[in-house]
Amino acid sequence: MSENTYEPPKIWQWTTATGGKFASINRPTSGATHESELPVGKHPLQLYSLATPNGVKVTILLEELLSLGIKDAEYDAYLIDILDGDQFGSGFVEVNPNSKIPALVDNSEGNKLPIFESGAILLYLAEKFDAFLPKEPLLKSQCLSWLFWQVGSGPYLGGGFGHFYAYAPEKFEYPIERFTMEVKRQLDVLDQHLANNQYMCGDQYTIADMAIWPWYGALVQNKVYGAAEFLQTKSYKNLVRWTEEISQRKAVKRGVMVNRAWGELDEQLHERHDSSDFQFKTQNKLN
């Protein structure tokens, strides 16, 4: 038995926080840690989020809906700082008992409908506004399959590979090898599919693309984990083509800025309440 081998106790007990970047907010219990009401803006749709891949999924869809001229998709977006524990405030927990971003509240027609989990929010908005969800049964089934593929695959990329490669306080061979193998397999799944499809559902741009791009597109562009060279992401030519094509969409450029609180200042928009909020940013980012 090597000195690095861990033998689990018969009964696990939480004695100290685990190390790493998110150690201060990890705990084995749920629920609110403090009282904090959520702000409410002027639009029916209220988004509480952060520009992580899961948060970006929703802001991209909302900006794409607005690009279609759907005025009822206007929204207020408030930043939830997960490293400060905003997700454990009583108001946020009321909307999302799981305390994860993003969370959406639809106040249309006097209702107060809370929706959490990014995949559920995408599906809810696509159905509500009848957009970016194919109507033809075969394409719709493909869209939903790929949407839930991302929901199921994402934790292997983020909590698995991303954590052990980039965030864990110590690097160990087994978890990095295990999750690297899985992520490479996922990249190959996408690359082979995109060899014969412009988007995830043939030539239709859908919520499946909006769910997958913030994770795997960011990986290809080396915007998460700093692992593009390690994973040789440039070798997935079809995935690279798809990533770059979606990156050029104006709504996508806006969507990635919303609730972003890091990087270059002209790439950040901490809160979003109106389309004019983007006008103060560098025009080259959006054109």
Secondary structure by P-SEA (a helix, b strand, c coil): ccccbbbbcccccccccccccccccccccccccbbbbbbbccccbbbbbcccaaaaaaaaaaaaaaaacccccbbbbbbbcccccccccaaaaaaccccccbbbbbcccccccccccaaaaaaaaaaaacccccccaaaaaaaaaaaaaaaaacccccccccccccccccccaaaaaaaaaaaaaaaaaaaaaaccccccccccccaaaaacccaaaaaaaccccccccccccccaaaaaaaaaaaaacaaaaaaaacccccccccccccccccccccccccccccc
